[in-house]
Amino acid sequence: MVRCRRSLLPLWTSRGPRRTRYGPFWTRDAGSLDKLYNFAECAGLHLVLGFNALQRNPDSSWNSSAAFSLLKYSAGRKYNISWELGNEPNGYRSMVGQTVNSTQLAKDYTMLRTLLQSVRYYSRAHLYGPNAGPPRKNAILLLDGFMKNAGSVVDAVTWQHYYMDSRVTKVEDFLKTRLLDTLTEQITKVLKVVNSHAPGKKVWLGGVGPAWAGGTNNLSDTYAAGFLWMNTLGVAAMHGIDVVLRHSFFDYGYTHLVDQHFNPLPDYWFSLVFKRLVGPRVLAVRVAGLQRKPQPGRVIRDKLRIYAHCTSFHNHNYVKGSITIYIINLHRSRKKIKLAGTLRNKTVHQYLLQPYGTDGLHARSVQLNGEKLLMVDNETFPELKPQTLRAGRTIAMPPMTIGFYVIKNINAYACRR
């Protein structure tokens, strides 16, 4: 039996350099790749590996020799990997004093696509990029030029979003509705550029976190950051972005999902509940008296955010046709939500996530319906037990909380397919 949780540990164990090499690709690097790939396989994840875009020839073109060696090694192992090239290319000048313009970046990606096609095992591998930074002026110009010259080369366009810089020190900064709305604005900008050159091309949120530069201590790894994370998942789904890559899983700054002992932090628990209950099909939400036409996702007075999806087909506790609603309450008072129409007289399962302990929004532990969430052992998740709300009962959201509500046996037509 493969022990996924413990298999993560060797990733950061140094064995020292070895002498054998494949071109510029050392077997020391191969050992690290083996461990990384084995962990991804064990956890049921698909690995997307980014090549170093700053290895350059004298004429500024990308030096692909190390990438080619790595591809040959990975192909020999039959590793199922997708690929990227570089990270936030619009920021290379400020970070390392090197500039790569959109024309050169497009040539680099075209070269990488040709390289993949030259290695038979990866001839149909997926390529993503350019993983641009937040769509401000320089990033938008770079993305526009890239899409014009290489939009057809990538299988999905990737970019990154961070809600704020790492200098914030107050929990209130994580709760500003204007801050949450910046994601919608940035998605709109990116989709406009992408659709102008490649209509219908998939767009992925290739990196997201509450704050850039590793986040903020005692904030980015606490319950408070969950509002930003759940808002990200809701807004992204609403705009048709079907893949969101989160920074980070372990040991980088303060945005990681597990602590140094591999215990889940709040955003891990939010992610787990989300994956268990929320399916990919987005539904319209209509709020009586505040909206004439239904829209996917709805903000009530900005501080109460409601999203609805078909319940995940992978959750065998619920039959097809069930609906999951998830709600973010940023108010400092309790809010009541009454289901109407065909939802009115249905039984509801509540999964209410609140901070555990005396630290309030700074808590690093979470309770589900009043019970603290803890791993049973190194490999076993706790049972996620819902609280049953009788048919017709009003949903009461405590202040500053996040809740998931599954409407059972509603047999919604959109969710039966």
C-alpha positions in Angstrom: 0.0 0.0 0.0 1.3 3.5 -0.9 1.4 5.9 2.0 0.7 9.2 0.4 1.0 11.4 3.4 4.5 10.2 4.5 5.7 10.0 0.9 5.9 13.8 0.9 8.7 13.9 3.4 11.6 12.7 1.1 11.0 15.6 -1.3 13.0 17.9 0.9 15.7 15.3 1.9 19.1 16.1 0.3 21.3 13.2 -0.7 24.0 15.3 -2.2 25.2 15.5 -5.8 25.9 12.5 -8.0 28.3 12.3 -10.9 26.2 10.9 -13.8 24.4 13.4 -15.9 22.1 13.4 -19.0 23.4 16.4 -20.9 22.9 19.4 -18.5 20.3 17.4 -16.5 21.9 15.9 -13.3 20.6 12.7 -11.8 20.4 14.6 -8.6 17.6 16.6 -10.4 16.2 13.3 -11.6 15.9 12.0 -8.1 13.9 15.1 -7.1 11.7 14.7 -10.1 11.1 11.0 -9.3 10.0 11.9 -5.8 7.8 14.8 -7.0 6.1 12.7 -9.6 5.6 9.8 -7.2 3.9 12.1 -4.7 1.6 13.5 -7.4 0.7 10.0 -8.5 0.1 8.9 -5.0 -2.2 11.9 -4.2 -4.1 11.5 -7.5 -2.8 14.7 -8.9 -1.6 15.7 -12.3 1.8 17.3 -12.4 2.4 20.5 -14.4 6.1 21.2 -14.5 7.6 24.6 -15.4 10.9 24.9 -17.3 13.3 27.7 -16.4 12.7 30.5 -18.9 15.8 32.5 -17.8 18.3 30.1 -19.3 19.2 32.3 -22.3 21.6 32.2 -25.3 23.7 35.3 -26.1 21.0 36.4 -28.7 18.4 36.3 -25.8 16.6 33.2 -27.3 15.7 30.5 -24.8 18.3 27.8 -24.2 16.4 24.6 -24.3 19.2 22.0 -23.8 18.4 21.3 -20.1 14.7 21.1 -21.0 15.4 18.6 -23.8 17.4 16.4 -21.4 14.6 16.5 -18.8 12.0 15.6 -21.4 14.1 12.6 -22.6 14.5 11.4 -19.0 10.8 11.8 -18.2 9.7 10.1 -21.4 12.0 7.2 -20.6 10.1 6.9 -17.3 6.7 7.4 -19.0 5.8 10.3 -16.7 2.5 11.8 -17.6 3.3 15.5 -17.2 2.1 18.8 -18.7 4.4 21.7 -19.1 4.9 25.4 -18.7 7.7 27.8 -19.3 8.7 30.5 -16.8 6.7 32.4 -14.2 5.4 35.9 -14.3 7.6 36.9 -17.3 6.3 40.5 -17.1 8.3 40.8 -13.8 11.7 39.5 -14.9 13.2 43.0 -15.2 12.4 43.9 -11.6 13.2 40.5 -10.2 16.4 39.5 -12.0 17.3 42.5 -14.2 16.4 40.6 -17.4 13.8 41.4 -20.0 11.8 39.1 -22.2 9.3 40.8 -24.5 6.1 39.3 -25.8 7.6 38.5 -29.3 10.5 36.6 -27.8 8.2 34.8 -25.3 6.0 33.7 -28.1 9.1 32.3 -30.0 10.2 30.5 -26.8 6.8 28.8 -26.4 6.7 27.9 -30.1 10.2 26.3 -29.6 9.0 24.4 -26.6 6.0 23.1 -28.5 8.4 21.9 -31.3 10.6 20.3 -28.6 7.6 18.4 -27.1 6.7 17.2 -30.6 10.2 15.9 -31.2 9.9 13.6 -28.1 7.4 11.0 -29.2 6.0 10.4 -25.7 5.2 14.1 -25.3 4.1 14.8 -28.8 0.6 15.4 -27.6 1.4 16.7 -24.1 -0.4 19.8 -22.9 1.4 23.1 -22.7 0.2 26.0 -20.6 1.3 29.6 -20.4 2.5 32.3 -20.2 1.6 32.4 -16.5 1.6 36.2 -16.5 1.3 38.3 -13.4 -1.8 40.3 -12.3 -3.1 42.0 -15.4 -1.8 45.5 -14.9 -0.5 47.5 -17.8 2.8 45.7 -18.5 1.3 42.2 -18.0 -1.7 43.0 -20.3 0.7 44.3 -23.0 2.8 41.1 -22.7 -0.3 38.9 -22.7 -1.7 40.6 -25.8 1.5 40.3 -27.8 1.9 36.7 -26.7 -1.6 35.7 -27.7 -1.2 37.5 -31.0 1.9 35.4 -31.9 1.5 32.2 -29.9 -2.1 31.9 -28.8 -2.6 28.7 -30.7 0.5 27.1 -29.2 -0.8 26.7 -25.6 -3.7 24.5 -24.6 -4.8 27.0 -21.9 -3.8 30.5 -21.1 -2.5 31.0 -17.5 -2.1 34.0 -15.3 -1.8 34.8 -11.6 -3.8 36.8 -9.1 -2.9 38.1 -5.6 -5.4 40.1 -3.6 -2.8 42.3 -1.9 0.8 42.7 -1.0 2.5 41.1 1.9 2.7 44.3 4.0 -0.8 44.1 5.4 -1.0 43.5 9.1 -4.7 43.7 9.9 -7.3 41.1 9.6 -9.8 43.7 8.4 -7.8 44.0 5.2 -8.8 40.5 4.3 -12.5 41.3 4.7 -12.9 44.3 2.3 -15.5 43.7 -0.3 -13.7 46.0 -2.7 -10.7 43.7 -2.4 -12.8 40.6 -3.2 -14.2 42.3 -6.3 -10.7 42.9 -7.8 -10.7 39.3 -9.0 -13.8 39.8 -11.2 -12.2 42.9 -12.6 -9.0 41.1 -13.5 -10.7 38.1 -15.0 -12.7 40.4 -17.2 -9.4 42.0 -18.5 -7.7 38.7 -19.2 -10.8 37.2 -21.0 -11.0 40.3 -23.1 -7.4 39.9 -24.4 -7.6 36.2 -24.8 -11.0 36.2 -26.7 -9.7 39.0 -29.0 -7.1 36.6 -30.4 -8.4 33.1 -29.6 -12.1 33.0 -28.9 -13.1 30.1 -26.7 -9.5 29.3 -25.6 -9.4 28.0 -22.0 -8.2 30.3 -19.4 -6.8 29.1 -16.1 -5.9 30.9 -12.9 -2.4 29.6 -12.8 -1.5 30.9 -9.4 -3.5 32.5 -6.6 -3.0 33.5 -3.0 -4.3 36.0 -0.5 -1.0 38.0 -0.7 2.1 38.0 -2.9 5.7 37.4 -1.8 4.7 34.5 0.4 1.7 36.1 2.2 1.4 37.5 5.6 2.3 35.8 8.9 -0.7 35.2 11.2 -3.1 36.1 8.4 -2.6 34.2 5.2 -2.5 30.8 7.0 -5.6 31.5 9.2 -9.4 31.3 9.0 -9.5 34.9 7.7 -7.9 34.0 4.5 -10.7 31.5 3.7 -13.0 34.3 2.7 -10.6 35.2 -0.2 -10.1 31.6 -1.1 -13.8 30.7 -1.3 -14.5 33.9 -3.1 -11.8 32.9 -5.7 -13.4 29.5 -6.3 -16.9 31.0 -6.6 -16.0 33.9 -8.9 -13.7 31.8 -11.1 -16.4 29.2 -11.7 -18.9 31.9 -12.4 -16.7 33.2 -15.3 -16.0 29.8 -16.7 -12.5 29.3 -15.4 -12.5 25.6 -14.6 -9.0 25.3 -13.2 -7.5 27.2 -10.2 -4.0 26.5 -9.0 -3.4 27.5 -5.4 -0.2 28.8 -3.9 1.0 26.8 -2.1 0.8 23.3 -0.6 3.8 23.3 1.8 6.7 25.3 3.1 6.6 28.5 1.2 5.8 31.7 3.0 2.5 31.8 4.9 0.0 30.8 2.2 0.5 27.0 2.5 -2.3 24.5 3.1 -0.5 22.4 5.7 1.8 23.3 8.5 5.3 22.1 9.2 3.9 18.9 10.7 1.6 18.3 7.7 -1.5 19.2 9.7 -4.2 20.8 7.5 -4.7 24.6 7.9 -8.0 26.3 7.4 -7.8 26.7 3.6 -7.1 22.9 3.3 -10.3 22.1 5.2 -12.3 24.6 3.0 -10.8 23.0 -0.1 -11.7 19.5 1.1 -15.3 20.4 1.8 -15.5 22.2 -1.5 -14.2 19.2 -3.5 -16.5 16.8 -1.6 -19.7 18.8 -2.2 -19.3 21.2 -5.2 -19.6 19.9 -8.8 -18.4 21.8 -11.9 -21.8 22.8 -13.2 -22.6 26.4 -12.1 -26.2 27.4 -11.4 -28.0 30.7 -11.4 -28.9 32.3 -8.1 -31.9 34.6 -7.9 -32.2 36.9 -4.8 -35.8 38.2 -4.3 -36.1 41.9 -4.4 -32.5 42.6 -5.4 -32.2 41.2 -8.9 -34.4 40.9 -12.0 -32.5 38.4 -14.0 -30.8 35.3 -12.6 -27.0 35.2 -12.7 -24.4 32.6 -11.7 -23.3 33.8 -8.3 -24.8 36.8 -6.6 -23.6 39.4 -4.1 -26.1 40.7 -1.6 -25.2 44.1 -0.2 -21.6 43.0 -1.1 -21.0 41.3 2.2 -23.2 38.2 1.7 -22.1 36.2 -1.3 -24.0 33.2 -2.5 -23.0 30.7 -5.2 -24.8 27.5 -6.4 -23.6 24.4 -8.2 -24.8 20.9 -8.9 -23.6 18.7 -6.1 -20.4 16.7 -7.0 -21.2 13.4 -8.8 -18.3 11.9 -6.9 -20.1 12.3 -3.6 -22.1 9.1 -3.2 -24.1 10.4 -0.3 -26.2 12.5 -2.6 -28.1 11.4 -5.8 -27.8 13.2 -9.1 -30.1 16.2 -9.1 -28.9 17.6 -5.7 -27.8 21.2 -5.4 -25.0 22.7 -3.3 -25.1 26.3 -2.2 -22.1 27.9 -0.5 -22.4 31.2 1.3 -19.8 33.7 2.5 -21.1 36.0 5.3 -18.7 39.0 5.9 -21.3 40.8 8.0 -20.5 41.1 11.7 -24.1 40.0 12.5 -26.1 36.9 11.8 -27.9 36.8 8.4 -31.0 34.7 7.5 -31.5 33.2 4.1 -34.9 31.6 3.2 -35.0 29.2 0.3 -37.9 29.8 -2.1 -39.7 28.2 -5.0 -38.8 24.5 -5.5 -36.2 24.7 -2.8 -38.6 25.7 -0.1 -39.8 22.4 1.3 -36.7 20.3 0.8 -34.4 18.9 3.5 -31.0 20.7 3.7 -27.7 19.3 4.9 -25.6 22.1 6.5 -21.8 22.1 6.6 -21.0 25.2 8.6 -17.3 26.1 8.9 -16.3 28.4 11.8 -13.0 29.2 13.5 -12.1 26.9 16.4 -10.6 28.2 19.7 -10.2 31.6 21.1 -8.2 33.2 18.3 -11.3 34.1 16.2 -10.4 34.9 12.6 -6.8 34.3 13.4 -7.5 30.7 14.2 -5.5 28.0 12.5 -8.1 25.3 13.3 -11.6 24.9 11.9 -14.8 23.4 13.3 -17.5 21.8 11.2 -21.0 22.1 12.7 -19.4 22.7 16.1 -16.8 19.9 16.0 -13.1 20.5 15.5 -11.7 19.0 12.3 -8.7 16.8 12.9 -7.0 14.0 11.0 -7.9 10.6 12.4 -4.3 9.5 11.8 -1.5 10.3 9.3 -3.6 9.0 6.4 -7.3 9.2 7.3 -9.6 12.3 7.0 -12.4 12.7 9.5 -15.9 12.0 8.5 -17.6 15.2 7.3 -20.9 15.0 9.2 -23.7 17.4 8.1 -26.3 18.9 10.3 -29.8 18.2 8.9 -32.1 21.3 8.7 -35.8 20.4 8.5 -37.7 21.3 5.3 -38.7 24.9 5.2 -36.3 26.0 7.9 -34.5 29.4 7.4 -30.7 29.2 7.0 -29.1 31.2 9.8 -25.5 32.2 8.9 -23.5 33.3 12.0 -21.3 36.4 11.5 -18.0 36.1 9.7 -18.5 32.5 8.6 -18.6 30.2 5.5 -21.2 27.5 5.0 -22.1 24.8 2.5 -25.8 23.7 2.1 -26.8 20.6 0.1 -30.4 20.6 -1.0 -31.2 16.9 -1.2 -33.5 15.0 -3.6 -34.6 18.1 -5.5 -34.0 16.3 -8.8 -32.9 19.5 -10.5 -33.0 18.9 -14.3 -29.6 20.7 -14.9 -27.9 18.4 -12.4 -29.3 15.1 -13.6 -27.1 15.1 -16.7 
